[in-house]
Amino acid sequence: MNATQWGGMGAIFLASAVEWVEAFTIVLAVALTAGWKRATSAALAALAVVAALVAVTGTGLTAIRADINHIRAAIGVFLLLFGLRWYVKAVRRYSGRTALHDEAREFSETREFLAHAEARAAWLVAFKGVLLEGLEVWLLVTALGHTLSYAEASASAVAALLAVIAAGLMLRAPLTRVPENDLKFTVACALLAFGSFWSLGGLIGEHAAWPLGDPTLLILFAVYAVAGRIAGARLRIPAAVAEGERA
């Protein structure tokens, strides 16, 4: 595999891991409140839906005989939009304008809700949580899989899922130590780099847009990473002001 493929698989793995951590937090809350059997069945049902979507979408896009440059341009625009959403949120969190995502608090709030919920509601909470996070993984696998390889993209997402499950079951607690904002920022920079590379390359030709070839991805990643950190520092709210706003 070349550097682009490794980079794409790494981006899918990290992005999927973030989504699976959030899904695991919800499933664990359901399991400890309503039982592992109910939580596991809901999670497996949601994962089956996501797997079916990946299979159907992958088969459909593979069958389409379209200009690869047009496909890359479309996928590049999608990655730019998807990555920009995470990028802006991460920068706002670095600046203190948006609170950091708290897995422990989400876990506590989910358990408190489930304490007053019926068994069917608990199953639906776990199913919805895994499905919603899984849909974002599906979008990433679909976008990057057509340009890289659906097998490699799917394998990266599954590897991330297994890693999160293994870590979560060993700890039996929300994965609060995962540096989620740093991961989301890193993945956002990678998605923006791929999105810029493929969208412009698909529109005017890869060699014309990026004469340096694949190494341009590293340059784009570095530019987005540095720009995001600078923006976060410049937009940072003084601690006293932030405390006052929360009060």
FIFI-593628 format. One record per residue (C-alpha): residue number from 1; residue in one letter; x, y, z. Coordinates in pm, whole numbers, plus 50000, padded with zeros to 5 digits. Layout:
<finus>
FINU; num; residuo; xx; yy; zz
FINU; NUM; a; X; Y; Z .
...
</finus>
This chain:
<finus>
FINU; num; residuo; xx; yy; zz
FINU; 1; m; 50000; 50000; 50000 .
FINU; 2; n; 50110; 50356; 49936 .
FINU; 3; a; 50113; 50651; 50175 .
FINU; 4; t; 49768; 50769; 50065 .
FINU; 5; q; 49611; 50433; 50148 .
FINU; 6; w; 49783; 50415; 50487 .
FINU; 7; g; 49674; 50770; 50562 .
FINU; 8; g; 49315; 50696; 50462 .
FINU; 9; m; 49302; 50382; 50674 .
FINU; 10; g; 49451; 50568; 50969 .
FINU; 11; a; 49192; 50846; 50936 .
FINU; 12; i; 48909; 50592; 50923 .
FINU; 13; f; 49047; 50405; 51226 .
FINU; 14; l; 49077; 50717; 51442 .
FINU; 15; a; 48744; 50865; 51333 .
FINU; 16; s; 48568; 50534; 51386 .
FINU; 17; a; 48729; 50492; 51727 .
FINU; 18; v; 48586; 50826; 51840 .
FINU; 19; e; 48238; 50728; 51723 .
FINU; 20; w; 48261; 50381; 51879 .
FINU; 21; v; 48373; 50528; 52213 .
FINU; 22; e; 48058; 50739; 52225 .
FINU; 23; a; 47844; 50439; 52126 .
FINU; 24; f; 48014; 50216; 52387 .
FINU; 25; t; 47940; 50470; 52660 .
FINU; 26; i; 47568; 50446; 52584 .
FINU; 27; v; 47570; 50066; 52555 .
FINU; 28; l; 47758; 50029; 52883 .
FINU; 29; a; 47507; 50253; 53061 .
FINU; 30; v; 47223; 50038; 52928 .
FINU; 31; a; 47405; 49715; 53019 .
FINU; 32; l; 47469; 49817; 53379 .
FINU; 33; t; 47113; 49942; 53421 .
FINU; 34; a; 46900; 49702; 53216 .
FINU; 35; g; 47134; 49405; 53165 .
FINU; 36; w; 47403; 49298; 52920 .
FINU; 37; k; 47168; 49078; 52716 .
FINU; 38; r; 46940; 49367; 52626 .
FINU; 39; a; 47227; 49608; 52559 .
FINU; 40; t; 47421; 49357; 52348 .
FINU; 41; s; 47120; 49261; 52135 .
FINU; 42; a; 47047; 49627; 52063 .
FINU; 43; a; 47410; 49700; 51973 .
FINU; 44; l; 47432; 49397; 51743 .
FINU; 45; a; 47107; 49493; 51569 .
FINU; 46; a; 47236; 49845; 51504 .
FINU; 47; l; 47573; 49715; 51381 .
FINU; 48; a; 47391; 49477; 51145 .
FINU; 49; v; 47208; 49775; 50991 .
FINU; 50; v; 47535; 49965; 50949 .
FINU; 51; a; 47707; 49660; 50795 .
FINU; 52; a; 47418; 49617; 50550 .
FINU; 53; l; 47442; 49983; 50449 .
FINU; 54; v; 47818; 49950; 50390 .
FINU; 55; a; 47766; 49637; 50178 .
FINU; 56; v; 47482; 49783; 49969 .
FINU; 57; t; 47650; 50119; 49917 .
FINU; 58; g; 47986; 49964; 49834 .
FINU; 59; t; 47835; 49725; 49581 .
FINU; 60; g; 47629; 50001; 49422 .
FINU; 61; l; 47914; 50247; 49385 .
FINU; 62; t; 48147; 49977; 49252 .
FINU; 63; a; 47893; 49896; 48981 .
FINU; 64; i; 47870; 50258; 48871 .
FINU; 65; r; 48101; 50321; 48579 .
FINU; 66; a; 48158; 50691; 48629 .
FINU; 67; d; 48458; 50912; 48569 .
FINU; 68; i; 48693; 50853; 48863 .
FINU; 69; n; 48789; 51221; 48866 .
FINU; 70; h; 48426; 51326; 48911 .
FINU; 71; i; 48384; 51071; 49189 .
FINU; 72; r; 48699; 51192; 49364 .
FINU; 73; a; 48584; 51553; 49337 .
FINU; 74; a; 48244; 51467; 49488 .
FINU; 75; i; 48401; 51261; 49766 .
FINU; 76; g; 48654; 51539; 49830 .
FINU; 77; v; 48376; 51794; 49879 .
FINU; 78; f; 48197; 51556; 50117 .
FINU; 79; l; 48514; 51505; 50321 .
FINU; 80; l; 48569; 51880; 50336 .
FINU; 81; l; 48219; 51933; 50475 .
FINU; 82; f; 48242; 51641; 50716 .
FINU; 83; g; 48591; 51733; 50837 .
FINU; 84; l; 48504; 52102; 50869 .
FINU; 85; r; 48228; 52018; 51118 .
FINU; 86; w; 48473; 51838; 51349 .
FINU; 87; y; 48745; 52097; 51283 .
FINU; 88; v; 48532; 52394; 51390 .
FINU; 89; k; 48408; 52212; 51702 .
FINU; 90; a; 48762; 52115; 51800 .
FINU; 91; v; 48892; 52471; 51754 .
FINU; 92; r; 48605; 52608; 51960 .
FINU; 93; r; 48685; 52360; 52237 .
FINU; 94; y; 49052; 52458; 52232 .
FINU; 95; s; 48947; 52821; 52263 .
FINU; 96; g; 48715; 52748; 52554 .
FINU; 97; r; 48404; 52861; 52365 .
FINU; 98; t; 48254; 52511; 52368 .
FINU; 99; a; 48272; 52270; 52660 .
FINU; 100; l; 48479; 51954; 52615 .
FINU; 101; h; 48275; 51640; 52556 .
FINU; 102; d; 48244; 51454; 52886 .
FINU; 103; e; 48196; 51076; 52849 .
FINU; 104; a; 48154; 51036; 53226 .
FINU; 105; r; 47871; 51288; 53235 .
FINU; 106; e; 47701; 51130; 52932 .
FINU; 107; f; 47730; 50791; 53101 .
FINU; 108; s; 47577; 50926; 53423 .
FINU; 109; e; 47293; 51105; 53242 .
FINU; 110; t; 47212; 50796; 53037 .
FINU; 111; r; 47196; 50576; 53348 .
FINU; 112; e; 46977; 50829; 53526 .
FINU; 113; f; 46736; 50831; 53231 .
FINU; 114; l; 46734; 50453; 53209 .
FINU; 115; a; 46660; 50417; 53579 .
FINU; 116; h; 46312; 50549; 53502 .
FINU; 117; a; 46272; 50383; 53162 .
FINU; 118; e; 46106; 50058; 53066 .
FINU; 119; a; 46293; 49762; 52919 .
FINU; 120; r; 46186; 49844; 52563 .
FINU; 121; a; 46297; 50204; 52602 .
FINU; 122; a; 46638; 50088; 52728 .
FINU; 123; w; 46680; 49865; 52422 .
FINU; 124; l; 46589; 50154; 52192 .
FINU; 125; v; 46837; 50386; 52366 .
FINU; 126; a; 47123; 50142; 52302 .
FINU; 127; f; 47008; 50072; 51946 .
FINU; 128; k; 46974; 50441; 51859 .
FINU; 129; g; 47307; 50529; 52018 .
FINU; 130; v; 47502; 50267; 51822 .
FINU; 131; l; 47310; 50333; 51499 .
FINU; 132; l; 47365; 50709; 51501 .
FINU; 133; e; 47737; 50677; 51570 .
FINU; 134; g; 47760; 50390; 51322 .
FINU; 135; l; 47602; 50599; 51046 .
FINU; 136; e; 47891; 50844; 51066 .
FINU; 137; v; 48133; 50552; 51034 .
FINU; 138; w; 47934; 50428; 50733 .
FINU; 139; l; 47963; 50768; 50564 .
FINU; 140; l; 48340; 50772; 50614 .
FINU; 141; v; 48387; 50415; 50493 .
FINU; 142; t; 48173; 50488; 50186 .
FINU; 143; a; 48358; 50809; 50105 .
FINU; 144; l; 48711; 50681; 50150 .
FINU; 145; g; 48642; 50323; 50045 .
FINU; 146; h; 48559; 50406; 49684 .
FINU; 147; t; 48894; 50579; 49635 .
FINU; 148; l; 49102; 50344; 49851 .
FINU; 149; s; 48943; 50001; 49899 .
FINU; 150; y; 48616; 49904; 50064 .
FINU; 151; a; 48785; 49603; 50221 .
FINU; 152; e; 49059; 49819; 50375 .
FINU; 153; a; 48816; 50092; 50483 .
FINU; 154; s; 48579; 49841; 50642 .
FINU; 155; a; 48868; 49658; 50810 .
FINU; 156; s; 48989; 49984; 50966 .
FINU; 157; a; 48641; 50060; 51105 .
FINU; 158; v; 48603; 49706; 51241 .
FINU; 159; a; 48951; 49716; 51396 .
FINU; 160; a; 48859; 50040; 51573 .
FINU; 161; l; 48536; 49883; 51700 .
FINU; 162; l; 48718; 49578; 51836 .
FINU; 163; a; 48984; 49795; 52001 .
FINU; 164; v; 48721; 50009; 52175 .
FINU; 165; i; 48522; 49704; 52289 .
FINU; 166; a; 48834; 49536; 52425 .
FINU; 167; a; 48946; 49847; 52612 .
FINU; 168; g; 48596; 49917; 52739 .
FINU; 169; l; 48534; 49566; 52868 .
FINU; 170; m; 48867; 49560; 53049 .
FINU; 171; l; 48793; 49891; 53217 .
FINU; 172; r; 48416; 49835; 53251 .
FINU; 173; a; 48376; 50212; 53252 .
FINU; 174; p; 48331; 50497; 53007 .
FINU; 175; l; 48655; 50561; 52820 .
FINU; 176; t; 48704; 50899; 52983 .
FINU; 177; r; 49080; 50897; 52935 .
FINU; 178; v; 49055; 50897; 52558 .
FINU; 179; p; 49169; 51244; 52440 .
FINU; 180; e; 48856; 51279; 52228 .
FINU; 181; n; 48900; 51642; 52126 .
FINU; 182; d; 49262; 51583; 52021 .
FINU; 183; l; 49153; 51277; 51821 .
FINU; 184; k; 48869; 51466; 51653 .
FINU; 185; f; 49101; 51755; 51570 .
FINU; 186; t; 49362; 51519; 51422 .
FINU; 187; v; 49103; 51331; 51219 .
FINU; 188; a; 48944; 51657; 51104 .
FINU; 189; c; 49283; 51778; 50975 .
FINU; 190; a; 49330; 51448; 50792 .
FINU; 191; l; 48981; 51462; 50637 .
FINU; 192; l; 49032; 51822; 50529 .
FINU; 193; a; 49367; 51729; 50377 .
FINU; 194; f; 49215; 51439; 50180 .
FINU; 195; g; 48913; 51652; 50088 .
FINU; 196; s; 49128; 51935; 49953 .
FINU; 197; f; 49355; 51692; 49769 .
FINU; 198; w; 49074; 51496; 49601 .
FINU; 199; s; 48827; 51777; 49532 .
FINU; 200; l; 49073; 52007; 49356 .
FINU; 201; g; 49256; 51714; 49197 .
FINU; 202; g; 48929; 51576; 49063 .
FINU; 203; l; 48828; 51909; 48915 .
FINU; 204; i; 49147; 52016; 48738 .
FINU; 205; g; 49357; 51699; 48746 .
FINU; 206; e; 49574; 51563; 49026 .
FINU; 207; h; 49907; 51641; 48863 .
FINU; 208; a; 49799; 51993; 48770 .
FINU; 209; a; 49663; 52069; 49116 .
FINU; 210; w; 49929; 51895; 49323 .
FINU; 211; p; 50259; 51857; 49134 .
FINU; 212; l; 50428; 51710; 49444 .
FINU; 213; g; 50184; 51418; 49446 .
FINU; 214; d; 50098; 51224; 49765 .
FINU; 215; p; 50346; 51412; 49991 .
FINU; 216; t; 50112; 51710; 49948 .
FINU; 217; l; 49874; 51536; 50189 .
FINU; 218; l; 50126; 51575; 50471 .
FINU; 219; i; 50174; 51942; 50387 .
FINU; 220; l; 49798; 52003; 50383 .
FINU; 221; f; 49759; 51818; 50713 .
FINU; 222; a; 50029; 52030; 50873 .
FINU; 223; v; 49874; 52353; 50741 .
FINU; 224; y; 49531; 52267; 50882 .
FINU; 225; a; 49679; 52150; 51213 .
FINU; 226; v; 49888; 52464; 51266 .
FINU; 227; a; 49607; 52694; 51151 .
FINU; 228; g; 49362; 52527; 51389 .
FINU; 229; r; 49594; 52560; 51686 .
FINU; 230; i; 49664; 52925; 51606 .
FINU; 231; a; 49292; 52995; 51568 .
FINU; 232; g; 49218; 52821; 51898 .
FINU; 233; a; 49482; 53027; 52077 .
FINU; 234; r; 49366; 53357; 51925 .
FINU; 235; l; 49000; 53287; 52003 .
FINU; 236; r; 49068; 53164; 52356 .
FINU; 237; i; 48839; 53308; 52621 .
FINU; 238; p; 49014; 53414; 52945 .
FINU; 239; a; 48948; 53165; 53226 .
FINU; 240; a; 48775; 53425; 53442 .
FINU; 241; v; 48533; 53516; 53162 .
FINU; 242; a; 48461; 53150; 53085 .
FINU; 243; e; 48386; 53077; 53453 .
FINU; 244; g; 48157; 53380; 53466 .
FINU; 245; e; 47962; 53264; 53162 .
FINU; 246; r; 47918; 52914; 53306 .
FINU; 247; a; 47803; 53062; 53637 .
</finus>
